[in-house]
Amino acid sequence: MDQAKTERQEAKGWKVGTVSEFLELTPEEATLVEIKLALSKFLKERRQKLMTQAQLAEKIHSSQPRIAKAENGDAAVSIELMIRAMLATGATPQEIGQFIANIGSTRVPRSRN
């Protein structure tokens, strides 16, 4: 958001900040949310190239709605389920680890004023 818009909103009584600030997340909690969302996207992209949600669900003894929730970053889905699903798509532990290691590497640091 540009500075002028931020100032207009603050002048009208709005508080402007990040989702992490609004939810009062610790840096660790914010990173975990970022990892889960990135893994969800990674899973969806891999799965779409190889199989349907139903096929993946059958492969990992889960359900199609559960796979849909995993791909949409539902908080009720564990990271364990997402990793099992990624492994079932043929991802290696090294690929998954490298993907996690690169999360946020292109992010620009922000001031916490």
N, C-alpha and C positions, 0 to 999 in steps of 0.2 A: 504494500500500500504506500502511496507517495506521502511525503511529509505534510503537504497542504491538506490532503484529505484527512490524515490523522489529526491534525490540529483542529479542523472543523468539527470532527466528531467529538473530540475531547472538550471543545468549547460548548458543545450541546449536552455535556454530561456523560457521554459514553466513555467507557474504559477500553482502551485499545491495548491488545497484547496477543500473546501466542496461545495456542490451545494448551500447551504445557503449563503456562502461567495460570490460565483460567481454571484448569483442573488441579492446580497445585502439585504437579508431578515433580518428583525428584529427577535429577539428571539420569539416574539409572532406570527409573520407570519410563521416562520419555524414550530412552534408547531401546528398551524392551518393546515398547509399542511400535517404534520405527522398524525394529527387526521383524516383528510379527507381520506388519503390513507388507514389508518387502518380501518376506518369504511367501506370503499369500500370492503376491503378484508373480513371483518366480514360479511357484507351483502351477498357477493358471496358465502361464505362457508355455511351460513344458508340457503340461497335460493336453492342451489344445492341439499341439503338434502331433500327438501320439495316439490319443484315445478319448473316449467320451468320459464324462463324470461317472456314469454308471459302470463302465468298464474298470475305471480306477477303483471305485468303491468295492467292486467285487474282488479285485486283486488284493486289497488290503483288509478285506472282511469288514467293511464299513457300509455306509449307505450313501446314495447319490445326494440327498439333501445335506449330509454332513460334509461331503466334498465341496458342495456349493458354498457352504458356510466357511470352510477353510479358505477357499479361493477369494472370498469376500472379506476376509479379515475379522470374522466374528470372534469376539472376545472369549466365547465359550469353547472355542476349538483350541486344543493344546498345541504347543510347538512340536511335541512328540508326534502327534498325528500328521502335522504338516511335513515333518521330516520323513516319516514312514511313507507318506504318499510320494514325496519327491524321490525317495530311493526306489519306489515301485515304478517310477517313470524312467528309471535308468540313471538318475543322477548319482554321482559318486560322493562319498563323504568329503573328499577333497574339494569337489565343485561346490558343495553346500557350504563348507567352511570358508572357501575363497569368496563366495557370494556374501556371506555374513561379514567377512573381514572388510569388504569394500563398501558396506553400507555407510553412507554419510561421508565418504571420502571426497566427494565433490561439493559438499555443503560449505557455504561461506559462513564463517563464525559471526555470530551476532552479539551485540552488546546487551548486557542484562540490566540496563539502567532502569 
